[in-house]
Amino acid sequence: MPRRKQIIRWVARLYPRPWRDRYGEEFDALLDDAPAGASAAIDILLGAIRMQIRTWTTAVSLALLAVASLAVAAWRAGQQTTVSPGAHLVLRQDSSNLGAAAGFLLCLAAGIGILVSAVLRSAGNSRQARRVWRISAATFGGYVAAVIVVSLLTPRTIVSVGDGYCYDLWCIGVQQVHASPQGANLRYTAEVRLFSDANRVPTRRDKEFLYVLDEQGRRYPVMQEATAVPLDTTLGPGESVNTSVTFLAPANAGKLYLAGGSLVMPWVPFYLGSDIAPFHRRTLLRVS
């Protein structure tokens, strides 16, 4: 085949794949009869660019519409809150065991698929290896996308005084809150109950785990009196203790919340519906 014909056929490969699958044979026959000049190659190149733009325009338009719809829905979800009733309920950081199991199984399947792909590639079956890898990547990517969408569309949860909240196996519930003036600030004392949600293992948290957050996002440190039971007390399965924490906040700080933060196992944020999933609004415990 003349070199010019080879160049023209290479340029023709720039047409979108669906178009080539549908019209490829007729187009090849047309190329056989067409003159193998530079003008023919340019015409084919321009035609391929137009077809690609037409194809991508549709896809990009649909993607932008989906992103805009998700952004509006996420904004609306951000304006809402779910408030617990204060009736001695216990809420949990990972409230869905089904979501956790789904995340584990799908990620495990994706990991096995990538391993199988590597084995197939080493055996010389590159085509099948690429297919398995694409399926595995699509499975993992689809699940991560689902985790993010669920997180964006989930309103924030506020735990009322009288209810409890479990950070994994370590749980805390605010029982009462007292405030007294201290200069330009208010000194708050929160009576809290620490309890374990574990079946077999002991659990504990660092002293610096808890902090106070106001409506403007400002943080205030949590302190304890020397006579109070320490926050980092180790709790056995089913065990609970009562203690208290104190903090100072400006009198005009508005609503105040207890929040917690610490490092977790790297797979925990990928639980579907988890409070610590990417973009999920963290659950807060109301203290004022």
Helices and strands as residue ranges (DSSP letters): H 3-12, H 17-33, H 38-78, E 81-83, E 90-92, H 97-122, H 126-152, E 156-159, E 164-167, E 170-182, E 185-196, E 210-214, E 219-221, E 240-250, E 256-260, G 268-270, E 284-286
